[in-house]
């Protein structure tokens, strides 16, 4: 069953890819960056929030990155999920609301009938690599289990509601959502994640997909970017790009395949290795390893910090692009994306 993938060029763009059960990337992954923008404004609370916040309200719909694994099950990853105790409906600046929805459509519109499926939602703290904890110290979803079938065709999982049910917010959430769809008919389930936010939001900045290099497994293109010095959250005019890699092996029901390696190459607009003020190459490549060890599960590569190790930016504005190559024992267990702050 084909699952449609949308990228939205508003405040958030989420990498959306796919792979067949044999682990090879699908054509949907290569095409995802070119998908049309798709905004949704069908919830009642949006009207109330818009009245307070005006044009700062943004609604984004995206489908998680799909990494099918195992026999008959599918695993989906939202690698950067932010949530706040404040709600969009309440009009608080910086509020973020995320809802994950599942639809079971087997047996409808002429599709073959199925015997239902189970959706297991794991929420993992991105910094620690362990289960996300609520205020009381209990895990929020490790996992939260939802059943779908002909008598229960839709499930809506509000992240804020799940956190509150587990004991409430200990602070702003910066998490990974891992969703495992299994059971008799996992192909009958489609997933969607909807994020509503009120700017400014310093938690999760704009995300951008890394487009797979056609014909080469585990090679991704970091799109052209213009970097300027400073922290965009405090310095007007500053812009930052950060490349992220997360290892999913050992999370939820995903097997630990032994970790992965990311080699990041950065090039200037002329195609030469990007250099810092000291004229040496910034990343040719920069190599990081990720594994199922909690402290090694997620790595952030802030490009300005990498340039700082080579004397800083070579000019007030630095234009570059990059290539990220996954290797190691289990490259298919790693997810790569980038965040932009401007």
C-alpha positions in Angstrom: 0.0 0.0 0.0 1.4 3.4 -0.9 1.7 6.0 1.8 1.7 9.6 0.5 4.4 12.0 1.9 4.1 15.8 2.2 6.8 18.4 3.0 5.6 21.8 4.1 7.6 25.0 3.6 6.1 27.0 6.5 7.7 26.9 9.9 8.6 23.2 9.8 9.6 20.8 7.1 10.1 17.2 8.2 12.2 14.8 6.2 10.0 12.1 4.7 11.4 9.0 3.2 10.6 5.4 2.7 12.1 2.0 2.1 10.9 -1.3 1.1 11.0 -4.2 3.5 14.4 -5.3 2.1 15.8 -2.0 3.4 16.3 -0.3 0.0 15.1 3.3 -0.4 11.9 3.8 -2.2 11.2 6.3 -5.0 9.0 8.2 -2.6 12.0 9.2 -0.5 13.8 10.8 -3.5 10.6 12.6 -4.5 9.6 13.8 -1.0 11.6 17.1 -1.1 9.6 18.1 -4.3 6.2 17.4 -2.9 3.8 20.3 -2.9 3.1 22.4 0.3 0.0 21.3 2.1 -1.6 23.3 4.9 -4.5 22.2 7.0 -6.9 24.5 8.9 -9.8 22.4 10.0 -9.7 22.5 13.8 -11.9 24.7 15.9 -9.1 25.9 18.1 -7.3 27.4 15.2 -9.9 30.2 14.9 -9.4 31.2 18.6 -5.6 31.0 18.3 -5.6 33.1 15.1 -7.7 35.8 16.8 -4.9 36.1 19.4 -1.8 35.5 17.3 -2.8 36.6 13.8 -0.3 35.7 11.2 2.1 34.0 13.6 -0.1 30.9 13.6 1.2 28.2 11.4 -0.2 24.7 10.7 2.0 22.0 9.4 1.1 18.5 8.3 3.7 15.9 7.6 4.1 12.1 7.4 6.9 10.5 9.4 10.0 9.0 7.9 9.2 5.4 7.2 11.8 2.7 8.0 10.1 -0.6 7.5 11.8 -3.5 9.3 11.2 -7.0 10.3 8.5 -9.4 9.1 5.2 -7.8 8.5 5.7 -4.7 10.6 6.6 -1.1 9.7 8.5 1.4 11.8 8.1 5.2 11.5 10.4 7.9 13.0 9.7 11.5 13.8 13.3 12.5 14.7 12.6 15.9 16.2 9.3 16.3 18.1 8.9 19.4 20.3 6.0 20.0 22.6 5.1 22.6 25.3 2.7 22.7 28.2 1.1 25.8 26.7 -1.4 25.2 24.0 -2.0 26.9 20.6 -5.6 27.4 21.6 -4.5 29.3 24.6 -2.6 31.8 22.4 0.8 31.6 24.2 3.7 32.6 22.0 5.9 29.5 21.5 3.2 27.0 22.1 3.5 23.8 20.1 0.8 21.1 19.7 1.5 17.8 17.9 -1.1 15.1 17.2 -0.2 11.7 15.6 -3.1 10.2 13.7 -3.5 6.7 12.3 -6.2 5.6 9.8 -7.1 2.0 9.0 -8.7 1.8 5.6 -8.6 -1.9 4.7 -12.1 -3.0 3.6 -13.1 0.5 2.5 -13.5 2.0 -1.0 -13.0 -1.4 -2.6 -9.7 -2.2 -0.8 -9.2 -5.8 0.4 -10.5 -6.4 4.0 -8.0 -7.0 6.7 -7.9 -8.3 10.3 -6.6 -5.1 11.9 -3.3 -3.8 13.3 -1.6 -2.5 16.4 0.3 0.8 16.7 2.9 1.1 19.4 4.1 4.6 20.1 7.4 5.1 21.9 8.5 8.6 23.0 12.2 8.9 23.6 14.1 11.9 25.1 16.5 13.1 22.3 19.3 14.1 24.7 19.4 10.9 26.9 18.2 8.4 24.3 16.0 6.8 27.0 12.2 6.9 27.5 10.7 10.4 27.8 9.7 11.0 31.4 6.8 13.1 32.8 7.0 15.4 35.8 6.4 12.5 38.3 9.3 10.5 36.8 7.2 7.9 35.0 7.6 7.2 31.3 5.1 8.8 29.0 4.9 6.2 26.3 7.1 3.1 26.5 5.0 2.2 24.6 1.5 3.6 24.3 -0.5 0.9 22.5 -3.4 1.6 20.1 -5.5 -1.0 18.2 -7.1 -0.3 14.9 -9.6 -2.3 12.8 -12.9 -2.3 11.1 -14.6 -1.1 14.3 -11.9 1.4 15.3 -10.6 3.0 12.1 -9.0 6.1 13.5 -6.7 6.9 16.4 -5.6 10.4 17.4 -2.7 10.6 19.9 -2.1 14.1 21.2 1.4 14.3 22.6 0.4 16.9 25.2 -2.5 14.7 26.4 -0.2 11.7 26.7 2.3 13.8 28.7 -0.4 15.1 31.0 -1.8 11.6 31.6 1.6 10.4 32.6 2.1 13.1 35.2 2.5 16.4 33.4 5.3 18.4 31.8 8.6 18.5 33.6 9.6 21.2 31.0 9.5 21.6 27.2 9.7 18.3 25.4 12.4 17.6 22.9 11.8 14.0 21.8 11.9 11.3 19.2 8.7 9.5 18.3 9.1 5.9 17.2 5.9 4.3 15.9 5.8 0.5 15.2 2.8 -0.7 13.3 2.3 -4.5 13.5 -0.4 -7.1 13.7 -2.3 -8.9 11.0 -2.6 -6.0 8.5 0.0 -3.2 9.1 -0.2 -2.2 5.4 -3.8 -1.1 6.1 -2.6 1.7 8.4 -1.6 5.2 7.2 0.0 7.7 9.6 0.1 11.5 9.8 1.6 13.9 12.3 0.2 17.4 12.6 2.1 20.2 14.4 0.5 23.5 15.2 2.7 26.3 16.6 2.6 29.9 17.6 5.9 31.8 16.8 8.4 32.5 18.2 9.4 29.0 19.1 13.0 28.5 20.1 12.6 24.7 20.7 12.4 23.3 17.2 13.5 25.4 14.3 12.8 24.9 10.7 13.6 21.3 9.6 14.8 20.4 6.1 14.9 17.0 4.4 18.2 15.6 3.2 17.4 14.4 -0.3 18.8 10.9 -1.1 21.4 10.8 -3.9 19.7 9.0 -6.7 21.0 5.4 -7.2 23.3 5.4 -4.1 22.0 3.9 -0.9 22.7 5.8 2.3 24.0 9.0 0.6 22.2 12.3 1.2 22.6 15.8 -0.1 22.7 18.7 2.4 21.1 21.5 0.4 22.7 24.9 -0.3 22.9 27.2 2.7 24.2 30.6 3.6 25.8 30.7 7.1 26.3 33.9 9.1 28.0 34.1 12.5 26.1 34.2 15.8 23.1 32.6 17.5 19.8 33.2 15.7 17.9 33.1 18.9 19.9 36.1 20.3 21.7 37.8 17.4 19.6 39.5 14.7 20.6 38.4 11.2 22.4 35.3 12.3 21.7 32.0 10.6 22.6 28.4 11.6 22.5 25.0 10.0 22.8 21.9 12.1 23.0 18.3 10.8 21.6 15.6 13.0 22.0 11.9 13.0 19.9 9.5 15.2 20.4 5.8 15.6 17.1 4.0 16.0 18.5 0.5 16.7 17.5 -0.8 20.1 14.6 1.7 20.4 11.2 0.1 20.9 11.1 -3.1 18.9 13.8 -2.1 16.4 16.8 -4.5 16.7 20.2 -3.2 17.6 22.3 -3.7 14.4 25.6 -2.5 15.8 25.5 1.2 15.2 26.3 3.5 12.3 28.8 6.0 11.1 28.1 9.4 9.4 30.7 11.0 7.1 29.8 14.6 6.5 31.6 16.5 3.6 31.1 20.2 3.1 31.8 22.1 -0.1 31.9 25.7 -1.1 29.9 26.9 -4.2 32.9 26.2 -6.4 32.8 22.5 -5.4 36.0 22.7 -3.4 36.1 21.5 0.3 34.7 24.3 2.5 37.5 26.0 4.4 37.6 28.1 7.6 39.7 31.2 8.2 42.8 29.1 8.6 42.2 27.9 5.0 42.0 24.2 6.1 39.0 22.0 5.2 36.2 22.1 7.7 34.7 18.7 7.0 36.5 16.4 4.5 34.9 14.5 6.1 33.7 15.0 9.7 33.1 11.6 11.1 30.7 10.7 13.9 29.5 7.4 15.2 26.1 6.6 16.7 25.0 3.5 18.6 22.4 2.1 20.9 24.3 3.4 23.9 22.1 6.3 25.2 25.0 8.8 25.3 25.9 8.0 21.7 22.4 7.7 20.2 22.0 11.2 18.8 24.6 13.6 17.5 24.3 17.2 16.4 26.8 18.8 14.0 26.4 22.6 14.2 28.2 23.9 11.1 29.3 27.2 12.7 30.9 25.3 15.5 32.8 23.1 13.0 34.0 26.2 11.3 35.1 27.6 14.6 37.6 24.7 15.0 39.2 26.1 11.8 39.4 29.7 12.7 35.8 30.6 12.2 33.8 31.7 9.1 36.1 32.7 6.2 33.7 35.5 5.2 30.7 37.4 6.8 28.4 35.1 4.7 29.5 31.6 3.7 27.7 29.6 1.1 28.1 25.9 1.1 26.4 22.5 0.5 27.3 19.0 1.6 27.0 15.3 1.2 26.3 13.0 4.2 27.1 9.3 3.8 25.9 6.7 6.2 28.0 3.6 6.8 29.0 1.2 9.6 27.4 -2.0 10.7 23.7 -0.7 10.4 23.4 2.4 8.2 19.7 1.7 7.6 19.1 2.1 11.4 20.2 5.8 11.3 18.0 8.8 10.4 19.7 12.0 9.1 18.1 15.5 8.9 19.0 19.1 9.3 17.6 22.1 11.2 17.9 25.7 10.1 17.6 28.7 12.4 17.2 32.1 10.9 
